[in-house]
């Protein structure tokens, strides 16, 4: 079976309280491409956050003295800076106007993943989902209620150590494990793999971005034809490298 990736077009503007999985299923079916068993549904975290009410009106934010001082120095919005700090477990790097933080989830990223683009209103910021794995499980459950056994990946755009440019990565997952390990297997020449473990969840999230894009208003993609095994215990935790083994923290 060939590998296919296609977007779910025509989704409505997502508002707090919407049943995202049900809406995705309904719209995909209306497009003539219903979600089927074995699909992998990749959902941009921003619409997950909107559905879960993970937005902040900046006018309601009272910046701390640090947020005001740092923002004034670098020409930033102090309210946004304060939201970034509230979403951070700690600041990993502070270089000029850039804040690299570790979120409460354990993600290391710019500005705690806080974003104003496509927020739905001026002066509004979108936060990462509070529990992206739980979000993915809820969408998977809603798809199952519509008759499809599909894995779900919640994705977000992150920068990368060592390389320029951003790519979409997985921040939440349900139904399949995020890492495919070759450790202990042997290549055709008899070499045993010692460290080879592919983060297929990130590869799938990046591939899905090719049909989603930042400006296309297609926040959901379906990957069809990739073989995966059902695992209801799956979480994104195996992807998060412990600080003791992280050369950059």
C-alpha positions as CSV (number, residue, x, y, z in Angstrom):
1,X,0.0,0.0,0.0
2,X,1.5,3.4,-1.0
3,X,2.1,6.1,1.6
4,X,-0.5,8.9,1.3
5,X,-0.7,12.2,3.1
6,X,-3.6,14.5,2.6
7,X,-5.1,17.4,4.5
8,X,-8.6,17.7,6.0
9,X,-9.9,20.8,4.4
10,X,-12.9,22.9,5.3
11,X,-12.7,22.7,9.1
12,X,-14.6,25.4,10.9
13,X,-13.0,28.0,13.1
14,X,-12.3,26.1,16.3
15,X,-13.7,27.4,19.5
16,X,-13.5,26.3,23.1
17,X,-15.6,23.3,23.9
18,X,-15.8,21.8,20.4
19,X,-15.5,18.0,20.1
20,X,-12.4,18.2,17.9
21,X,-12.2,14.5,17.0
22,X,-15.9,14.4,16.0
23,X,-15.6,17.5,13.8
24,X,-12.4,16.1,12.1
25,X,-14.3,12.8,11.4
26,X,-17.4,14.6,10.0
27,X,-15.5,17.0,7.8
28,X,-13.1,14.3,6.5
29,X,-16.1,12.1,5.5
30,X,-17.8,15.1,3.9
31,X,-14.7,15.6,1.8
32,X,-14.9,12.1,0.5
33,X,-11.9,11.0,2.4
34,X,-13.3,9.5,5.7
35,X,-10.8,8.4,8.4
36,X,-10.4,4.7,8.3
37,X,-8.7,2.0,10.3
38,X,-4.9,2.3,10.2
39,X,-4.8,6.0,9.5
40,X,-2.6,8.4,11.5
41,X,-4.3,11.7,12.1
42,X,-1.9,14.6,12.8
43,X,-3.5,17.6,14.5
44,X,-1.8,21.0,14.9
45,X,-1.6,21.8,18.6
46,X,-3.0,25.3,18.0
47,X,-6.5,24.0,17.3
48,X,-6.3,21.5,20.1
49,X,-5.5,24.4,22.4
50,X,-8.4,26.5,21.1
51,X,-10.8,23.6,21.6
52,X,-9.6,23.2,25.1
53,X,-9.7,26.9,26.0
54,X,-5.9,27.2,26.3
55,X,-5.8,30.9,25.2
56,X,-5.0,34.1,27.1
57,X,-6.3,37.6,26.6
58,X,-3.1,39.7,27.0
59,X,-5.1,42.6,28.4
60,X,-5.8,40.5,31.5
61,X,-2.1,39.8,32.2
62,X,-0.2,41.7,34.9
63,X,3.5,41.5,33.9
64,X,6.1,41.0,36.7
65,X,9.0,43.4,37.2
66,X,11.3,41.0,35.4
67,X,9.0,40.7,32.4
68,X,8.6,44.5,32.2
69,X,12.4,45.1,32.5
70,X,13.4,42.4,30.0
71,X,10.7,43.3,27.5
72,X,11.6,47.0,27.6
73,X,15.2,46.1,26.9
74,X,14.4,44.0,23.9
75,X,11.3,45.7,22.5
76,X,9.0,42.9,23.5
77,X,5.4,42.8,24.8
78,X,5.7,42.5,28.6
79,X,2.3,40.6,28.8
80,X,3.6,38.0,26.3
81,X,6.8,37.7,28.2
82,X,4.9,37.1,31.4
83,X,2.8,34.4,29.8
84,X,6.0,32.7,28.6
85,X,7.4,32.8,32.1
86,X,4.2,31.4,33.6
87,X,4.3,28.5,31.1
88,X,7.9,27.7,31.9
89,X,9.3,25.4,34.5
90,X,12.7,27.1,34.0
91,X,14.7,29.3,31.6
92,X,17.2,27.1,29.8
93,X,19.0,29.8,27.8
94,X,18.5,33.6,27.6
95,X,20.4,35.0,24.7
96,X,19.6,38.6,23.6
97,X,15.8,38.7,22.9
98,X,15.5,35.0,22.8
99,X,14.1,32.9,25.7
100,X,14.6,29.2,25.5
101,X,12.5,27.6,28.2
102,X,11.6,24.2,29.5
103,X,7.8,23.9,29.8
104,X,5.9,22.1,32.5
105,X,5.5,19.3,30.1
106,X,9.3,18.9,29.7
107,X,9.5,20.4,26.2
108,X,12.5,22.6,25.5
109,X,11.5,25.3,23.1
110,X,11.4,29.0,22.3
111,X,9.0,31.1,24.4
112,X,7.4,28.1,26.1
113,X,5.5,27.4,22.9
114,X,3.4,30.5,23.4
115,X,2.1,31.9,20.0
116,X,0.0,34.8,18.8
117,X,-0.3,33.8,15.2
118,X,-3.8,32.5,14.1
119,X,-5.0,33.0,17.7
120,X,-8.4,34.1,16.5
121,X,-8.3,37.6,17.8
122,X,-5.9,40.5,18.3
123,X,-4.3,40.6,21.7
124,X,-4.8,36.9,22.3
125,X,-2.1,34.3,22.9
126,X,-2.4,30.5,22.4
127,X,-0.7,28.2,24.9
128,X,0.3,24.6,24.3
129,X,-2.3,22.0,25.4
130,X,-2.0,21.3,29.1
131,X,-1.6,17.5,28.5
132,X,-1.1,16.8,24.8
133,X,-1.2,13.0,25.3
134,X,-4.6,13.3,26.9
135,X,-5.7,15.6,24.0
136,X,-4.5,12.9,21.5
137,X,-6.3,10.2,23.4
138,X,-9.6,12.2,23.4
139,X,-9.4,12.7,19.6
140,X,-8.5,9.0,19.1
141,X,-11.5,8.1,21.2
142,X,-13.8,10.4,19.3
143,X,-12.6,8.9,16.0
144,X,-13.2,5.4,17.4
145,X,-16.7,6.3,18.2
146,X,-17.2,7.2,14.5
147,X,-15.8,3.7,13.6
148,X,-12.1,4.3,12.9
149,X,-9.2,2.8,14.7
150,X,-6.7,5.6,14.0
151,X,-3.6,6.8,15.8
152,X,-3.4,10.5,16.7
153,X,-0.4,12.8,16.9
154,X,-0.6,16.3,18.2
155,X,2.1,18.4,16.5
156,X,3.8,21.7,17.0
157,X,6.5,23.7,15.2
158,X,9.9,23.6,17.0
159,X,13.4,24.8,16.2
160,X,16.3,22.3,16.3
161,X,19.7,22.1,17.8
162,X,22.5,22.0,15.2
163,X,20.3,23.1,12.3
164,X,18.6,26.2,11.0
165,X,14.9,26.2,10.2
166,X,11.9,24.7,12.0
167,X,10.0,21.5,11.6
168,X,6.8,20.0,13.1
169,X,7.4,17.5,15.9
170,X,5.1,15.4,18.0
171,X,4.2,16.8,21.4
172,X,1.4,14.3,22.1
173,X,0.5,10.8,20.9
174,X,-2.2,8.2,21.2
175,X,-2.6,4.6,19.9
176,X,1.0,4.0,18.7
177,X,4.5,4.3,20.2
178,X,6.5,7.3,19.2
179,X,9.8,5.6,18.8
180,X,10.8,2.6,16.6
181,X,13.9,0.9,18.1
182,X,16.4,-1.1,16.1
183,X,18.5,-1.8,19.1
184,X,19.5,-5.5,19.3
185,X,18.6,-6.1,15.6
186,X,21.3,-7.0,13.1
187,X,21.9,-5.3,9.7
188,X,22.6,-7.4,6.5
189,X,26.4,-7.3,7.3
190,X,26.0,-8.7,10.8
191,X,26.4,-5.4,12.7
192,X,24.2,-5.2,15.7
193,X,22.5,-1.9,16.3
194,X,23.4,-0.4,19.7
195,X,21.7,3.1,19.6
196,X,19.5,3.3,16.5
197,X,16.0,4.3,17.5
198,X,14.0,6.4,15.2
199,X,11.4,9.0,16.5
200,X,8.8,8.0,13.9
201,X,6.3,10.3,15.6
202,X,8.4,13.3,14.8
203,X,9.0,12.1,11.2
204,X,5.3,11.6,10.7
205,X,4.5,15.1,12.2
206,X,7.1,16.6,9.9
207,X,5.7,14.8,6.8
208,X,2.2,15.9,7.7
209,X,3.3,19.6,7.8
210,X,4.1,19.3,4.0
211,X,0.3,19.3,3.4
212,X,-0.7,21.5,6.3
213,X,1.6,24.5,6.2
214,X,1.3,27.7,8.3
215,X,-0.9,29.7,5.9
216,X,-3.0,27.1,4.3
217,X,-5.6,26.9,7.1
218,X,-5.4,23.1,7.0
219,X,-4.5,22.2,10.6
220,X,-5.2,18.5,10.2
221,X,-3.5,15.9,8.0
222,X,-4.1,12.2,7.5
223,X,-1.2,9.8,6.9
224,X,-2.4,6.5,5.2
225,X,-0.3,3.5,4.4
226,X,2.2,3.6,7.2
227,X,2.3,0.4,9.2
228,X,2.0,0.8,13.0
229,X,1.0,-1.4,15.9
230,X,-1.8,-0.4,18.3
231,X,-0.5,0.4,21.8
232,X,-2.9,2.1,24.2
233,X,-0.1,2.8,26.7
234,X,1.7,5.1,24.3
235,X,2.8,8.5,25.5
236,X,5.3,11.1,24.3
237,X,7.5,10.5,27.4
238,X,10.1,8.3,25.7
239,X,10.9,11.1,23.4
240,X,11.8,13.6,26.1
241,X,15.5,13.2,26.9
242,X,16.4,13.3,30.6
243,X,18.5,16.3,31.6
244,X,21.2,14.0,32.9
245,X,21.8,12.8,29.3
246,X,21.3,16.1,27.6
247,X,24.5,17.7,26.5
248,X,22.8,21.1,25.9
249,X,21.2,21.7,29.3
